Amino acid sequence: MNIYRKLCLLAGLALLLISHATSAQRAVATVRIQTNIQKCDACKQILLNYLKREPGIISANVNTFNKIVTVRYYTERTNPLYIEYAIANAGFDADTVKANPDSYRLLPPCCKDTTQ
């Protein structure tokens, strides 16, 4: 094997190790967001399906009893405010961000807040 091939192989290995090391050091955070989600499986599925398409979100859990959404995310890809806006764009209130009216109108009747 000539020296050029050995150097290319060594450089490729070094890049692989560096990329693995940086991906292992990604900062992860968790945020809990109060919503107006109803006690309905349809609401929960709508919100979970919406959140899993958002960049940077690792996982989401919806507690319809307490109306809390817990989200784990990569801090370099998103932040709590973006996550609140994602929830609002799905049609639900999120802490201080109100639901997008057009998205709210598209929700099934069981998902609409009747206390307003």
C-alpha positions as CSV (number, residue, x, y, z in Angstrom):
1,M,0.0,0.0,0.0
2,N,1.5,3.3,-1.0
3,I,1.9,6.2,1.3
4,Y,-0.9,8.2,-0.3
5,R,-3.4,5.5,0.5
6,K,-2.2,5.2,4.0
7,L,-2.6,8.9,4.6
8,C,-6.1,8.9,3.1
9,L,-7.1,6.0,5.3
10,L,-5.6,7.7,8.4
11,A,-7.4,11.0,7.5
12,G,-10.7,9.2,7.0
13,L,-10.4,7.4,10.4
14,A,-9.5,10.7,12.1
15,L,-12.6,12.4,10.6
16,L,-14.8,9.5,11.7
17,L,-13.5,9.7,15.3
18,I,-13.9,13.5,15.4
19,S,-17.5,13.4,14.1
20,H,-18.3,10.6,16.6
21,A,-16.8,12.6,19.5
22,T,-18.8,15.8,18.6
23,S,-22.1,14.0,18.2
24,A,-21.6,12.3,21.6
25,Q,-21.2,15.8,23.2
26,R,-24.5,17.2,22.0
27,A,-26.2,19.2,24.8
28,V,-29.7,17.9,25.6
29,A,-32.3,19.7,27.7
30,T,-35.8,19.1,28.9
31,V,-38.6,21.6,29.1
32,R,-42.1,21.3,30.5
33,I,-44.8,23.4,28.9
34,Q,-48.3,24.1,30.1
35,T,-51.0,23.6,27.4
36,N,-54.8,23.6,27.1
37,I,-54.8,20.1,25.6
38,Q,-58.0,18.1,26.3
39,K,-58.2,14.6,27.8
40,C,-58.5,13.0,24.4
41,D,-56.2,10.5,22.6
42,A,-56.8,12.4,19.3
43,C,-55.4,15.6,20.8
44,K,-52.4,13.8,22.2
45,Q,-51.7,12.1,18.8
46,I,-52.1,15.3,16.9
47,L,-49.6,17.1,19.1
48,L,-47.1,14.3,19.2
49,N,-47.2,13.9,15.4
50,Y,-46.6,17.6,15.0
51,L,-43.7,17.7,17.5
52,K,-41.8,14.7,16.1
53,R,-41.5,16.6,12.8
54,E,-39.8,19.6,14.5
55,P,-36.0,19.7,14.1
56,G,-34.0,19.2,17.3
57,I,-36.8,17.4,19.3
58,I,-35.7,14.1,20.6
59,S,-38.9,13.0,22.4
60,A,-42.1,14.4,23.7
61,N,-44.6,13.2,26.3
62,V,-48.1,14.6,26.7
63,N,-49.8,14.4,30.0
64,T,-53.5,15.2,29.2
65,F,-54.5,15.0,32.9
66,N,-52.1,17.8,34.0
67,K,-52.1,19.4,30.5
68,I,-48.2,19.4,30.5
69,V,-46.0,18.6,27.5
70,T,-42.5,17.4,28.4
71,V,-40.0,17.7,25.6
72,R,-36.4,16.6,25.3
73,Y,-34.4,18.5,22.7
74,Y,-30.9,19.3,21.4
75,T,-30.1,22.8,22.6
76,E,-28.1,23.7,19.4
77,R,-31.1,22.9,17.2
78,T,-34.0,24.4,19.0
79,N,-35.1,26.2,22.2
80,P,-38.1,26.4,24.5
81,L,-39.7,29.4,22.7
82,Y,-39.5,27.5,19.3
83,I,-41.1,24.5,20.9
84,E,-43.9,26.7,22.4
85,Y,-44.5,28.1,18.9
86,A,-44.6,24.6,17.4
87,I,-47.2,23.6,20.0
88,A,-49.2,26.8,19.1
89,N,-48.9,26.0,15.4
90,A,-50.4,22.6,16.1
91,G,-53.5,24.4,17.5
92,F,-52.9,24.4,21.3
93,D,-51.9,27.1,23.7
94,A,-48.3,26.8,25.1
95,D,-47.5,28.7,28.2
96,T,-47.8,32.3,27.1
97,V,-48.0,31.6,23.4
98,K,-51.6,31.4,22.2
99,A,-52.7,28.7,19.7
100,N,-52.7,29.6,16.0
101,P,-56.3,30.3,15.2
102,D,-56.3,28.6,11.8
103,S,-54.8,25.4,13.3
104,Y,-57.2,25.5,16.2
105,R,-60.2,25.7,13.8
106,L,-58.9,22.5,12.1
107,L,-58.7,20.5,15.4
108,P,-61.5,17.9,15.9
109,P,-64.3,19.1,18.2
110,C,-63.1,16.9,21.1
111,C,-59.8,18.8,21.1
112,K,-61.3,22.3,21.5
113,D,-61.2,24.0,24.9
114,T,-64.8,24.4,26.0
115,T,-64.0,26.4,29.1
116,Q,-63.1,29.6,27.1
